[in-house]
C-alpha cells in the first residue's frame, strides 16, 4: 500500500447509520425452540441463528420440496397446472391434515398445489406425487435427488408429506431449510401468491380451512411460507416477509425466518412473531455507497477545478443491524497524472462493518479533470505565497 494514502470516514449522523436512539433487544427464545434462523433472502447472509446445523424432523416443511418437484415438472412441460388429477382409493387413505378428498373426485394440479401449501393437505400432496412421478416412491426419489443437486446434505426424505413413516421422519437442518426456501422463492416466486391465500374453500361439500401460517395478516409484509407439525418435530414455521424502505438511504429487502420444535400451535405463532418482528425492527438494508453521491472531495492543485468530487463506480447496499458500526475508508491513488478522463479510476472505497471488510469498490471521477494552464498555475502559486496561503 506504499502507492496509496487513505483517510477514514466514520458514517454517523450524516448517513444515520449509528442508532444511539434506538433500543437494542435480545431475542431470548433459545429455551422455547430446538432451532431458529433469520436470513437475508437476497444474499443468503445468516443474521441470527441458534442450532442451525443439526438435522431435525421437519414435518410438513417437507412440502416445500414437494412443491419444487411439481413446479419443475410443470416447467419441463411434462404436466401443467390445468391437468386433471383423479382421486383414487390409495390417495384417500392418507392421514393427517387433508383436503378430505373422496374417491372419484377430480382436481386440477393447481388446486392441489394450493391445498398442499395453504392448508398443508397431505392427501393433496400425495396425489400430486403420484401424478407427477407415477408413484409415491418414485416421487420421493426425485425429492432426494434434488436435495443432492442443491447440496442440501442434511436432507433425507421418506415421503412427500412429512408424516411419520413408522419410526422414520423426514429430516433437514434449519440451514438447509433456509437454502431450499431461498431457491424456491428465487426460481418460483409465484409460490408467494399461493402462500398468501387466506383459506381454501370448496362450497360443493362445505369445506373451508384457513391458511396454517399464523403470521399471515398479523405482521406487515408476511407472504409465506410453510408450517409443520409432528410429535417429534414439534410445531415448526418457515416464514418470509418483505420490508419496504422508509428513508432514501434504505432499500427494500426480504427476510426468511425459521423456528423449529416449539411445544404448541399457540407457541409457534407467538415465537414466530417474536423472531420475525425482532428482525424487522432491528435490521434494515442501507445504501452505503451510491453512484449518484460523492464519497469524498480530493484536492488536485494542478487541476483547473482544484477540488474534485470522487464517486463509487458501483452502488453497494448491505443489511445493517441497529447497533452496527459502519466505516468507509477512502484510499486515493498517489501520483495521479492529469488530465483525468470521465470514469477514470482514482482510488478505492472500503466498506467496513464492525471492523470487518464488507466490500471494496473503485472510486472514479465523473467528469473530465483538466490540467491548469502552466502560466496561470505559476501566477496563482506566487499570489498564494505573498498572500500567506
N, C-alpha and C positions, 0 to 999 in steps of 0.2 A: 504494500500500500504506500510505497515511497513516492509514487507519482500522483498522489491524491492528498487533499486536505479535507477535513469534514467539520461540520458543526451539527449540533443536535437540536432538534425542535421538539419540545415537550408539548404535545397537544393536550391542552386542558380546557380553559374557558373558551378559547377561540373556536374549538370544534365540538365542545361539550362531550368529551369522551371520558371525563373523570366525574363520577357521580357521587360526590360527597353528600349530597342532599337526599340520596335515595337509600333507604334501609336495605340491608342485605341479610336475607334469612337463610337458614339451612333447611333441607328437605325433611330429614328426620323420619323416614319411613322404613328404614332397614329392618326393623323388627316385625314389620307387618307384611313383608313380601319375601319371596325367595330370590327375586332379582328385579332390577329396574334399569332402564336406559333412556336417555334423552339424546337424540342425534339430529344433526343438520342434514336435511334431505339432499340438498344440492351437492355438498362437498363430501358427505359421509363422515364428517367430524363428530366424534362422541363428546358430548358436552357434560353429561353427568352419567355415572354408572355405578352399579353395585352387582357383583357376582354375575357378570355377563358372559363369561367364557364356558361355564359348566352347562352341559346339555341337561335340559329339563323336559318333563312331559308338557306337550303344547296343546293338547285337546283340539278344539275346533280352530285354533290358529292354523292348523293343518290346511284348512280350506283356502288359504291364500295360495298355497302351491297347487291345489286342485284347480283353482281359478286360472292360474297361469297356464297349466297344461291345456285347459279348454280353450283359452284365448289363442294359444299357439296353433292349435288345430284349426281354429277359425282363420287365423292369419295365413296358414298354408293352403286354405281352401278345401280341406277335407270335410269340414262341416260348416254350417252357417248359423247365425243367430235365429233365423227363421225356421230352421229344420225342426220337424216334429219328433218328439220322443214319446214312445208308447210305454206306459207303465205296466210292468209285468208282476207276477207273483213274487219274484225274488226281491224286487225293489220295495214292496210294501212291508216286508219283514224287517227292514232296517229300524233299529230302535233309537231312542233319544229324541232330541228336538227335531221336529219334522214339519212338512207341509201337509201331512196326513193324506198322502197320495193313495189313490184307490186303483185297483187292477182295472185295466181297460181305459183309464183316463189318458188324455194326450195333452202334452205341454210343449211349448217351444223351448229351444235351448236358452233363449234369452230369459224366459220366465223362470226356468230352473236355476239359472245363474243368479238372478235376483233373490230367489228364495234362499239359495245357499249362502249368499253374502249378507243379506239383510236380517234374516231370522235364523241363520245357521242351520238350515234344514238338512238333516243327514240323508233323508230319502232322496231329496232333490240332487244332492251332491253325488250320491251313489248312482243315481240314474244317469247323470252326466258322464260319469266314469265309464259305465257300461256302453253308452252310446259312442263315446269318443274312441275307446280302445277295444271294445268287444267284450271285455270282462273287467271285473274289479282288479284282479291280479295283474293284468296287462297294464291297466291304468296306473297302478301303484308302482310298477316297474318304471314307467315313464317319469313318475314323480322322483324316484330315487336317482334315475339317470340325470334328470335336470338339476338335482341338488349337486351332483358331482360336477356337472358342467359349470355351474355357478360357483363352485368351490365352497359350498356350504358343508364343510367337512363334518360337522356335528350332527347333520340331519339324517334320521332314519325313519322311513315311513312304512307302516304295516297296513294301512288302509287309507282311503280317500277322505274320511270324515273326521278322524281324531278320536273316535270311540275306542274304549279299551278293547284289546284283542287278547282275551284271556288275561295273562299276566303281563302282556306286552302293550306298550303305548308308544305312539309317535313321539320322537324327541328332537330337540334342536336347542342350540344355545341362544340366549337372547340376542347376542351379537349377530348370529346368522339370521335370526328373525328380522333384525333391522336391515341387513343386506338384502334379504328377499323382498321386504316391503319397499325398499328404495327401487329395486329393479322393476317391480310390478308397476309402481306409480310412474316411473320414467318411461317404460315401454308400453304400458296400457293405462294411460291416465283416465280413461273412461270409467275405470273402477270407482272413481270418486263420485261419479254421477249415479252409481248404483248404491254405494255405501251411505249416501245422504238421503236415500228414500226412507221416509219416516215409518212406513209399515207395509206389510203385504196383505192384500185383501182379495178374497175370492168370494164374491157375493153369491154365486150359484150354490155354494154349500156353507155359507155363513162362517167362513174362515177369516179371521183377522188377527194379526200378530204384529206387535211393534218391533222396530229395529232394536237389536240387542245392545247397541252401543249406548252406554249411559251418559256419555258426554255430548252426544248429538243434540244440538239446540240448547245446551247448557253453557258451553264455552264458545264464544265467538270464533269463527274460523274453522271449527272442527268439521271435517268432512269424511272421516273414515276412522277405523279401518276394519277391525275384526275382534270379536270376543271369543273366549274359550272356557270350557269347564269340564273337568272330570275330578273324581275324588283325589287322585294322585296329583294332578296338575294344579288343583285349586282353581280359583277364579282369576282369569287372565284377560289382558286387554292390550291390543295394539291400536293406538290412536294417532291421528295425524291432524295437524292444524296449520293453516297459513296465517302468518302475522303480517299485516299491512304496515307500511312505513307511516310514521307520524310526523317526521321532520324531513326537510330537503336532504339532510346528511344521512338518511337511512334508506334501506331498500327492503322490499318485500322478501320474506323467506318462509320456508316450510319446516316444521319440526315433526319428528316421529318420536312418539313416546311409547314405552313398553313397560308393563308391570306383569309379573308372574307370581302365582302362588298366594293370592290373598285368600282370606278364610271364608268370605261370604260374598254374595252378589252385592250387598249394600256396601261392604268394604271396598270391593272392586271400583264401584263408582266414586266413592269418597276419596280413595287413594289415587285413583287415576286422575281425578280432577285436581287434586293437590299437586301431583307431579307436573302435569301439563301446565297448570296455571303458574306454578313456580317458574317454569322455563319461559313462559310468555312474559312474565313480569320482570325477569332478571336478565334476559338476553335480547339483543337487537342486532340487526345487520347494519353495520356502519360503512359508509362510503369514505374510506380512509385516504385514498388518492383519487383525484378527479382530473381528467384530461382538460377540463374547462377551468380549472382552478390552479393558479401558480403555487408551487411548493416553496419557492424562495426567490429572492431578487439578488443577483450577483453583480458585483462591481467590476467592470472591464474598462479601465481608464483610457485605453487607446481606441475604444469604440466610439462611434458617433453618438450613441444613446447613453453611454456610461453605465446606467443601471438597467439590467436585463432580467426580465422575468423568465424563470425556467418552469417547465411543466412535465408531469409524468407522461411517458409515451403511452401508457395504458392506465385505465382506471382500475382500482383494486378495492374490493369490499371484503369484510370478514365479520363473522359472528363474534360479538363482544359481550362479555358479562359486565354487569354494572360496576363491579369493583376492579376491573382490569385496568392496568396502566398501559397506555399506548404511546410509544415514542416513534418519531420519524427522524432517522439520521440522513442528512443530505451530504453526499460526497461529490464535490466538484473536481473535475479533472484539472490537474496543474498544466500550465503551459498551453492553454487554449490559444490557437492561432486564428487571427482574424483575416478575412471575413468568415462569418459563420452562415451557413445556409439554413433556411427554414427546415425544421425536422432533424437537424444535426444533433448528435448526442454530445452532452457536455458534462455528464456525471451520472450518479445513481442515487436513488432514494431507498433506504431500507426501512421497512415497517417492522417494528418490534413490539411484541405483546409480552408483558411480564418478563422481560429480558430474553425472550425467545424470538428469533427472526422468523417472521411470517412470510415475507416476500421481499424481493429486491427488483426494482424496476428502473429502467433507463430514464434519465432526465434529458429533455430536449429544449431547444428554443423554438418558439412558434413562428417567428418572423426572421427574415434575413438580418444579420447584425453586421453592419458595415464598419470598416476601419476609418477612423477620423483622418482628415487631411493632415499631413505631417506638419505643415506650417501653422495651421490652426492649433494643432496639438502643442507645438512648441510655445506659441504665444500664450496659450491657456496655462501651461506649466509655469511660465515666467510670471504671469499675473497672480497665480495662486501663491507663488513664492513670496512676492512682495506684499501680498495681502495677508500673509501669515497662515495660509491654509495648508 
